[in-house]
Amino acid sequence: MGYGLGREDAGNKAGARTVLLASANATLRARLRQELTAMRWQVREAAGGAEAIELLEAQGAEAMVLDSVLPDLEVDELAGEMRMRHPVMDLLRIDGVADDGGARSPRRNELLHALRQAQQGACGTGAGDSAAWMQAPVAAPQIAAADRLAPGDERSVAALQAAAFLHRSKVKIPEGPLPELLPGMVGVSAGMVELARLIRLVAQYSSTVLIEGETGTGKERVARAVHLLSPRADKPYVVLNCAAIPESLLEAEVFGHTRGAFTGAMQPRTGMIEAANGGTLFLDEIGEMPLSMQSKILRFLESGELQRVGNNEVVRVDARVVAATHVPLQQRADEHTFRLDLYHRLAVFPVFLPALRERMEDVLPLAAHLLGKLDKKMPVKRLSDGAAARLMEHHWPGNVRELANVLERATILAEDRREIARDEIRF
């Protein structure tokens, strides 16, 4: 995501007294700010853990006071990560001190004194529920347990980074249906918006389109969008998976054959290219096509003509070709496993579909879209904040296909509840 937690801010001046208050309780922050400002502390405030991370990365602090509950992050995990990342920072909890076993420093004593003063002030004002955090006395120094976050635990660090990303980019869990960038596809990232613009631009013509991208990114959906947005939308859309048909049968499947062309050919058959006449032929995983077939496909692309197996008659076909591959064809051409001339014929209008991990801002919009598209027998569910954060932690090696599977599994695990919990998101 291009976002990392910063080390201790080297720009802080020696002797500076800056404290960060992390709490969603505005009353808590106001009372502590009053006490600490009177003691000549500079006070910064954060309403949640993600905002606290942002402030510490940008400016650092000599001390941090954590509420017992935060709306977006587990307090113990945040405390453990802060101790690891900012070892010289004093870390206190509302109910005590996150102590590393050393002697209590003068500035820690000042912070404890401010906590007690704020407590006494709240108890004397009849503040009621808004000051419930103050009603138990400040305990003796305690260690804020962070045994769930071992130093160097990349998943926990990723969780903090994901929450900070959500906070910074203002990404929210979408409510209701989202507008589609392309038929069947949603997204908010710059890369997907640009892809949609390019597809809408080229769809009106008959130019060959080459779609490159990792497995599971949605290349077939992009190919279908080219067809649906084109003047050929009411004509046939034929899909040929070049990796799924045995090489011995591929030519007959693609170009068709006459009766008796080979053993078992009892009836003539129309090939896939001819079946797409007037419409679109999608060559999926074109990089897996055998070299022996590549020259024949090249001839069709150059002339628009084909010959059925067992027949010398030339048949003209008007089919717009869209191809897709998960391995860059230029790389295959350099390795001499793919014809360079065919690559250039296919790449009249190349587009690249980015991996999901490269457009993390699309994860939650995609999740909302996919949840609405599940089997009608499954009740429509929404993501809890914890489930959304867990989705943002993951690297998504399987891309959108993996996300769809994870959400379907989570929907089943959630049973009759309307909201998917964090622990129901399983990879």
BAGU-628138 format. One record per residue (C-alpha): residue in one letter; chain; x, y, z. Coordinates in steps of 0.02 Angstrom, whole numbers. Each point is the difference from the previous one (the first is absolute). Layout:
% residues N
[A,A,[X,Y,Z]]
...
//
This chain:
% residues 427
[M,A,[0,0,0]]
[G,A,[149,114,6]]
[Y,A,[-36,39,183]]
[G,A,[111,-43,148]]
[L,A,[8,40,183]]
[G,A,[137,124,38]]
[R,A,[141,-14,126]]
[E,A,[28,129,136]]
[D,A,[-10,171,-81]]
[A,A,[177,67,-14]]
[G,A,[-69,176,-19]]
[N,A,[-61,13,179]]
[K,A,[105,122,97]]
[A,A,[95,-57,153]]
[G,A,[-103,27,157]]
[A,A,[-165,16,-94]]
[R,A,[-152,-54,100]]
[T,A,[-131,-63,-120]]
[V,A,[-136,-125,46]]
[L,A,[-125,-85,-114]]
[L,A,[-172,-40,72]]
[A,A,[-84,-144,-92]]
[S,A,[-184,-18,44]]
[A,A,[-170,12,-83]]
[N,A,[-65,83,160]]
[A,A,[5,188,-29]]
[T,A,[-34,34,184]]
[L,A,[148,-104,52]]
[R,A,[114,93,-120]]
[A,A,[-64,170,53]]
[R,A,[33,-30,186]]
[L,A,[172,-73,-29]]
[R,A,[44,140,-121]]
[Q,A,[-46,129,131]]
[E,A,[109,-83,133]]
[L,A,[148,-33,-115]]
[T,A,[-2,172,-81]]
[A,A,[9,77,174]]
[M,A,[159,-104,26]]
[R,A,[73,69,-163]]
[W,A,[-23,-155,-104]]
[Q,A,[-39,14,-184]]
[V,A,[-155,-106,-28]]
[R,A,[-52,-86,-160]]
[E,A,[-162,-98,-13]]
[A,A,[-60,-150,-100]]
[A,A,[-176,-71,-1]]
[G,A,[62,-174,-44]]
[G,A,[151,-111,-23]]
[A,A,[20,33,-186]]
[E,A,[3,188,27]]
[A,A,[126,-24,141]]
[I,A,[114,-96,-119]]
[E,A,[-13,140,-126]]
[L,A,[49,132,128]]
[L,A,[146,-101,69]]
[E,A,[68,-32,-174]]
[A,A,[-12,183,-47]]
[Q,A,[61,84,160]]
[G,A,[49,-126,135]]
[A,A,[-31,26,186]]
[E,A,[88,-27,166]]
[A,A,[-154,-80,80]]
[M,A,[-164,-80,-47]]
[V,A,[-156,-28,105]]
[L,A,[-114,-140,-62]]
[D,A,[-184,-23,42]]
[S,A,[-54,-175,50]]
[V,A,[-104,-19,-159]]
[L,A,[26,71,-174]]
[P,A,[-130,-4,-140]]
[D,A,[114,-68,-136]]
[L,A,[148,-96,75]]
[E,A,[34,-123,139]]
[V,A,[80,104,138]]
[D,A,[119,-138,57]]
[E,A,[65,-27,-176]]
[L,A,[22,185,-27]]
[A,A,[92,18,166]]
[G,A,[117,-143,-43]]
[E,A,[39,70,-170]]
[M,A,[29,175,69]]
[R,A,[120,-71,130]]
[M,A,[97,-89,-137]]
[R,A,[1,148,-120]]
[H,A,[26,139,127]]
[P,A,[101,-78,141]]
[V,A,[44,166,85]]
[M,A,[-178,65,2]]
[D,A,[-94,-8,166]]
[L,A,[-158,-101,-27]]
[L,A,[-140,14,127]]
[R,A,[-173,-75,13]]
[I,A,[-149,85,79]]
[D,A,[4,-131,138]]
[G,A,[189,6,27]]
[V,A,[167,2,-89]]
[A,A,[68,-108,-139]]
[D,A,[164,-30,91]]
[D,A,[153,-83,-76]]
[G,A,[68,-48,169]]
[G,A,[112,151,22]]
[A,A,[-9,140,128]]
[R,A,[-143,120,-15]]
[S,A,[59,160,-86]]
[P,A,[-45,177,59]]
[R,A,[-107,27,-155]]
[R,A,[-94,-163,36]]
[N,A,[-34,66,176]]
[E,A,[-68,160,-75]]
[L,A,[-116,-97,-114]]
[L,A,[-61,-109,144]]
[H,A,[-31,157,102]]
[A,A,[-101,74,-143]]
[L,A,[-103,-159,-10]]
[R,A,[-39,8,187]]
[Q,A,[-43,185,-8]]
[A,A,[-116,-29,-145]]
[Q,A,[-80,-144,95]]
[Q,A,[-29,107,154]]
[G,A,[-71,140,-105]]
[A,A,[-123,-116,-86]]
[C,A,[-57,-78,164]]
[G,A,[-33,172,72]]
[T,A,[-106,62,-145]]
[G,A,[-132,-134,-8]]
[A,A,[45,-30,-181]]
[G,A,[-94,-164,0]]
[D,A,[20,-124,-141]]
[S,A,[110,113,-105]]
[A,A,[135,-18,132]]
[A,A,[-24,-183,39]]
[W,A,[179,-33,-52]]
[M,A,[55,98,153]]
[Q,A,[-100,-91,133]]
[A,A,[130,-130,45]]
[P,A,[159,67,78]]
[V,A,[157,3,-104]]
[A,A,[88,-162,42]]
[A,A,[181,-30,38]]
[P,A,[109,-19,-154]]
[Q,A,[-54,-149,-105]]
[I,A,[73,-82,-154]]
[A,A,[-119,23,-148]]
[A,A,[-2,-179,-66]]
[A,A,[44,-15,-183]]
[D,A,[36,-185,-7]]
[R,A,[-110,-15,-154]]
[L,A,[124,109,-95]]
[A,A,[175,-69,-2]]
[P,A,[135,118,-63]]
[G,A,[14,-18,-187]]
[D,A,[-173,-78,-20]]
[E,A,[-33,59,-178]]
[R,A,[-186,-40,4]]
[S,A,[-28,112,150]]
[V,A,[105,138,-75]]
[A,A,[-102,-19,-160]]
[A,A,[-159,17,102]]
[L,A,[59,165,72]]
[Q,A,[55,59,-171]]
[A,A,[-167,-50,-76]]
[A,A,[-97,94,134]]
[A,A,[110,153,-26]]
[F,A,[-28,-14,-187]]
[L,A,[-188,-5,25]]
[H,A,[9,152,113]]
[R,A,[112,100,-116]]
[S,A,[-91,-40,-163]]
[K,A,[-173,14,79]]
[V,A,[-48,-169,-73]]
[K,A,[-168,-53,72]]
[I,A,[-102,-159,-7]]
[P,A,[-117,37,-146]]
[E,A,[-186,7,32]]
[G,A,[-116,-59,-138]]
[P,A,[38,-41,-182]]
[L,A,[146,86,-83]]
[P,A,[6,66,-178]]
[E,A,[92,-117,-118]]
[L,A,[156,64,-89]]
[L,A,[-26,-136,-131]]
[P,A,[-140,-128,-14]]
[G,A,[20,-113,152]]
[M,A,[150,95,69]]
[V,A,[17,130,138]]
[G,A,[148,96,70]]
[V,A,[57,170,59]]
[S,A,[188,-8,-31]]
[A,A,[84,110,-131]]
[G,A,[62,-155,-92]]
[M,A,[-174,-73,-19]]
[V,A,[-78,166,-50]]
[E,A,[132,18,-136]]
[L,A,[-26,-180,-56]]
[A,A,[-187,32,-17]]
[R,A,[33,155,-103]]
[L,A,[114,-97,-119]]
[I,A,[-122,-144,-19]]
[R,A,[-146,116,-39]]
[L,A,[112,89,-125]]
[V,A,[55,-156,-96]]
[A,A,[-164,-97,12]]
[Q,A,[-82,100,-140]]
[Y,A,[130,-61,-126]]
[S,A,[49,-174,-62]]
[S,A,[183,14,54]]
[T,A,[79,-151,83]]
[V,A,[18,21,189]]
[L,A,[131,-88,108]]
[I,A,[-39,-8,186]]
[E,A,[146,-41,116]]
[G,A,[-11,-29,187]]
[E,A,[21,-129,137]]
[T,A,[-116,-148,22]]
[G,A,[-162,49,86]]
[T,A,[5,187,-40]]
[G,A,[-154,-6,-112]]
[K,A,[70,-7,-177]]
[E,A,[-150,-98,-66]]
[R,A,[-118,133,70]]
[V,A,[99,136,-89]]
[A,A,[-9,-100,-163]]
[R,A,[-188,-19,19]]
[A,A,[-13,187,34]]
[V,A,[89,34,-166]]
[H,A,[-134,-104,-86]]
[L,A,[-150,71,95]]
[L,A,[54,180,-32]]
[S,A,[32,-30,-184]]
[P,A,[-119,7,-151]]
[R,A,[16,-191,2]]
[A,A,[-87,-18,169]]
[D,A,[-150,-92,-74]]
[K,A,[112,-120,-97]]
[P,A,[87,-160,62]]
[Y,A,[131,7,138]]
[V,A,[108,-157,-9]]
[V,A,[130,-48,130]]
[L,A,[147,-112,-43]]
[N,A,[111,-52,145]]
[C,A,[164,-37,-87]]
[A,A,[67,-96,151]]
[A,A,[-151,-114,22]]
[I,A,[-9,-90,-168]]
[P,A,[125,-139,-40]]
[E,A,[121,47,-139]]
[S,A,[-59,-147,-106]]
[L,A,[-178,69,-4]]
[L,A,[37,185,2]]
[E,A,[6,32,-188]]
[A,A,[-165,-89,-31]]
[E,A,[-83,93,145]]
[V,A,[62,169,-59]]
[F,A,[-19,-15,-188]]
[G,A,[-132,-136,-14]]
[H,A,[8,-159,-104]]
[T,A,[-89,-96,-136]]
[R,A,[-74,-174,13]]
[G,A,[137,-131,-7]]
[A,A,[140,127,24]]
[F,A,[74,-115,133]]
[T,A,[-46,-158,95]]
[G,A,[-161,30,96]]
[A,A,[-54,152,-103]]
[M,A,[-172,-72,-40]]
[Q,A,[-82,170,-30]]
[P,A,[66,168,-61]]
[R,A,[24,129,135]]
[T,A,[7,190,1]]
[G,A,[156,66,88]]
[M,A,[2,130,136]]
[I,A,[66,138,-113]]
[E,A,[-140,-28,-124]]
[A,A,[-127,-8,142]]
[A,A,[54,175,50]]
[N,A,[-37,72,-172]]
[G,A,[-68,177,19]]
[G,A,[43,0,185]]
[T,A,[150,-19,115]]
[L,A,[124,-142,24]]
[F,A,[85,0,170]]
[L,A,[166,-96,1]]
[D,A,[29,-30,185]]
[E,A,[177,-48,56]]
[I,A,[66,30,-175]]
[G,A,[177,-20,68]]
[E,A,[-33,-187,23]]
[M,A,[-42,-28,-183]]
[P,A,[120,-125,-83]]
[L,A,[121,72,-128]]
[S,A,[-75,-112,-135]]
[M,A,[-168,91,21]]
[Q,A,[72,174,14]]
[S,A,[43,12,-184]]
[K,A,[-179,-48,-49]]
[I,A,[-75,130,119]]
[L,A,[121,128,-72]]
[R,A,[-61,-37,-175]]
[F,A,[-181,26,53]]
[L,A,[42,165,85]]
[E,A,[90,61,-157]]
[S,A,[-127,-55,-130]]
[G,A,[-165,-35,90]]
[E,A,[-2,-169,-86]]
[L,A,[7,-180,63]]
[Q,A,[-6,-177,-64]]
[R,A,[-94,-140,86]]
[V,A,[100,-156,38]]
[G,A,[-21,-120,-147]]
[N,A,[-59,136,-121]]
[N,A,[99,115,-113]]
[E,A,[-143,123,-19]]
[V,A,[37,173,70]]
[V,A,[-132,75,115]]
[R,A,[-4,185,41]]
[V,A,[-47,45,179]]
[D,A,[-31,170,79]]
[A,A,[43,-27,184]]
[R,A,[75,129,116]]
[V,A,[142,-81,101]]
[V,A,[34,37,184]]
[A,A,[142,-97,82]]
[A,A,[56,-18,180]]
[T,A,[153,-69,88]]
[H,A,[67,-11,177]]
[V,A,[179,-8,-65]]
[P,A,[66,151,-98]]
[L,A,[7,-50,-183]]
[Q,A,[153,107,-30]]
[Q,A,[90,-108,129]]
[R,A,[-61,-159,-87]]
[A,A,[60,69,-167]]
[D,A,[171,36,74]]
[E,A,[5,-181,60]]
[H,A,[-48,-59,-176]]
[T,A,[-156,-88,63]]
[F,A,[-117,125,-83]]
[R,A,[10,72,-175]]
[L,A,[55,181,1]]
[D,A,[-102,39,-156]]
[L,A,[-157,-71,81]]
[Y,A,[34,103,155]]
[H,A,[5,159,-104]]
[R,A,[-161,-50,-88]]
[L,A,[-89,-26,166]]
[A,A,[70,154,87]]
[V,A,[-85,129,-111]]
[F,A,[-81,69,158]]
[P,A,[82,-73,156]]
[V,A,[-74,32,173]]
[F,A,[65,-55,169]]
[L,A,[-112,-54,144]]
[P,A,[90,38,165]]
[A,A,[7,-126,142]]
[L,A,[-119,29,146]]
[R,A,[146,31,121]]
[E,A,[49,149,-111]]
[R,A,[-172,80,16]]
[M,A,[-48,-33,180]]
[E,A,[-126,142,-3]]
[D,A,[-106,-113,-110]]
[V,A,[-11,-141,128]]
[L,A,[-149,65,100]]
[P,A,[-101,61,-151]]
[L,A,[32,-168,-83]]
[A,A,[-50,-91,159]]
[A,A,[-166,93,10]]
[H,A,[-31,-35,-184]]
[L,A,[42,-186,16]]
[L,A,[-106,-22,156]]
[G,A,[-149,64,-98]]
[K,A,[34,-123,-141]]
[L,A,[4,-160,103]]
[D,A,[-122,-145,-22]]
[K,A,[-179,63,26]]
[K,A,[-21,-136,132]]
[M,A,[129,90,108]]
[P,A,[-63,149,100]]
[V,A,[86,162,-48]]
[K,A,[124,48,136]]
[R,A,[112,147,39]]
[L,A,[176,10,69]]
[S,A,[36,48,179]]
[D,A,[140,126,27]]
[G,A,[111,-143,61]]
[A,A,[-37,-105,-154]]
[A,A,[37,148,-114]]
[A,A,[166,32,87]]
[R,A,[46,-184,-18]]
[L,A,[-34,6,-186]]
[M,A,[116,151,-11]]
[E,A,[139,-96,89]]
[H,A,[11,-139,-130]]
[H,A,[121,-4,-148]]
[W,A,[-126,-81,-120]]
[P,A,[110,-117,-103]]
[G,A,[-159,-69,-81]]
[N,A,[-65,174,-39]]
[V,A,[-187,32,-26]]
[R,A,[-38,-186,-19]]
[E,A,[73,-32,173]]
[L,A,[-98,145,73]]
[A,A,[-162,-72,-70]]
[N,A,[38,-170,77]]
[V,A,[45,75,169]]
[L,A,[-163,99,5]]
[E,A,[-107,-149,-49]]
[R,A,[82,-104,137]]
[A,A,[-25,141,127]]
[T,A,[-183,16,-48]]
[I,A,[-27,-184,37]]
[L,A,[94,10,165]]
[A,A,[-103,151,55]]
[E,A,[-157,-109,-6]]
[D,A,[-157,103,33]]
[R,A,[90,156,61]]
[R,A,[-8,152,-115]]
[E,A,[179,55,33]]
[I,A,[162,-94,-36]]
[A,A,[119,0,148]]
[R,A,[189,14,-10]]
[D,A,[35,-181,46]]
[E,A,[-114,-59,-141]]
[I,A,[120,71,-130]]
[R,A,[114,-148,-30]]
[F,A,[137,-20,-130]]
//
